[in-house]
Amino acid sequence: LSAALQLAAALDQHFERSVAPEVVLLSQPPEHSSLCTLARAGVAVSMPSMTWLRTAQRLLRKCRGARLKLHIEIDTGLGRSGLKPAEAAPAVRLVIKHWPRLHLSGVYTKFCCSKDKGMMETALRQFAPAAARAEALWRGSGRGGRRPVVHVGGGLADPDAVTHALDGVPSHWAVRVGTAVFGDPALTNL
């Protein structure tokens, strides 16, 4: 938590707040003190479930003037966390309902099987309409701010998987490279 806060502060000093890169923390437990601190610092948090969202929304009532930026995680086959694609629109509606306390900053998925072209096509077929619907709901809400960033990642450390993993990814989506930057010990490409 402290490293994310330090990074967010450094980015704010270096960039204007409106153009600063966003720091996103994954898998934060919805605890009052940490959510308030993250919201005040402008650090975005990954939202892995509707239960998490409802709990966070309730806890944020006590954080005077704080606005929590959220990245909605959509599960497209990995099965560890995230909303089902059909749950994305109701989640966005809940975020809109509790604006300005909550702010949709991004929508993302972590690919399960980047080496399997068929699984990747299925994941993209599930994710693309859910992400597009989330973007459209947010834009149509009149809540302002930047459009939510749509981002994908997972399994991209393997050069053989990258080509077909990224087939069909629209050019306005961001791609998280993760271990592709520093290598994956399992692939011995450090």
N, C-alpha and C positions, 0 to 999 in steps of 0.2 A: 504494500500500500504506500509506504513512504517513498519508494523509488518512483512510483507512478506520479505521486504528487510533486516530487522534485523535477521530474521530466516535464510535467505540465507547466510548472512555474518557469522553467528555463525556456520552453518554447514560447510562452507568453511574453517573456522579456525580449526574445529574439525576433518574433514576428508580431504584427498587429493581431489582436485577438480574432478578428474576422477572417484572417487567412492562415492562422497557425495550424499546423498539422494536429490531428486529434489523437489523444492518448486514449486507448480503449483497454479496459481490464476485462478479462474473461472470468466467469465463474466466481463472482463475489457473493458471499452470503448476504441476504438482505437484513443487515443490522443497522439500527438507527444511526449510531455515531459514524460508522464508516460511510454510509450512504450520504449523510449530510456533508461530511468532509469532502467526499468525491464530487458531489454536486456543486459545492461552493468553489472548488478548484477547477471546475469545468472538465473533469475527467469523465469520459463516457464509460458506461458499464454494459456488459453483455447481459441480455435477458434470456435465460434458458427455458422458462416455463411461465404459464399463466399464473400459477400459484406464486412464483417469485414476483411477478409483476404486481399482483394484488397486494402482497405483503409489503413490497417496496413503496407502493403508492400510499398505503396506510401509514407507514413509518415516516414518510416525507412530510406529512402534515405538520410534524413538529419542527421541521427545518425551515424556519422563517426565511422567505425569499429565495430559497435554494431551488434550482432547476436541474433535474437529473437528465443527462443525455443518455439515450438508450440505443443499443444495437440489438435488434431482434434476431435471435439465432433460429434458423429453420433447419430441421433435421431432414436430410435427403438420403438417408441410408446408413449413416454411421451408427446411429442408435444409442449414442451416449447421452446426449442432451439436445435441447432445442424443441421448438414447436413443430407439430405436424404442419405441412404446408397449408392445410385448410384453417388452421388456427391463427395464421398471420394476420388476416384482415380483422378478426375480432380483437386481437392484441393491439393493432394500430388504432382501432376505434376507442379502446380503453385509454390509450396514451393521449389521443385527441381530447377525450372527455376530461382528462386531468391536466390538460395544458393550462398554464405554463409550468406547472410543477414538474411535468414530464415532457420530454422533447424527443421525438424520433430523429435520431442522428444517422442510423444505418440499419441495413438488413443484410444478413450474411448466412452462408452455409460453409460447412467443412466437408469436403468430398470424402467419401468412404473408400473408393476403389479407383484411384486415378489410373491404374494400369489396365483396368477393364473398360474397354471402349463402350460396351453395352451398358454397364452400370453407370458410367459417366453420362451417357445420353439420357438415361432414366433420371438421374439426379438433376440434370439441367432442365428436363421436361417438368419436373416437380417444382424446382426452385424458381425458374424464370417467371411463370405466371403469378406465383405468390409474391415475389419481389416487385413485379410490375403493379400488382394490385395495392401493395403497401405504399409504393411511391405515389400512385394515383390518389389514394385516400388522403395521404398527407398533403399533397399539393392542393387537392380540392377542399381541404379543411380551412384554408385561409390562415393557418397558424404561422406562416412565415418562416424565415430562416432558410438556410441552404436545403436543397433537396437531399433526402437521405442517401448516403453512400451505399451502393450495393457492392458487396465484396465477397469473393470466394477464395478458398484455399484448401489445403490438405493434400498430402502426398506428392507435392510438386518438387521434392528434392531429387527425385529420380528423373534424369533427363529423358529416358525412354517414354515416360508417362506424360510429360508436359505437352507434347504435340496434340495428342488426341484428347487430353484432359481439358485443353482450352478451346477445342473446336466448339463453336456455338456460343462462346462467351461474348456478349455484346461489348463494343469498344468503350462504352461509358462505365462499365463495371471495373472495380479495382480488383487486383489479384494479390493476395497475401502470399509472400514467398516463404516465410517461416524458415524451416531448416534448409531450404535451397540456398540460403545466403551463407550458412556456415557449415553445411554438411549434415549428414545423418549417419551416425555410427553403424546402424544396421546395414546401410548400403556401402559402408567403407569409402565414402567420398568426402571425408574431412579434409 
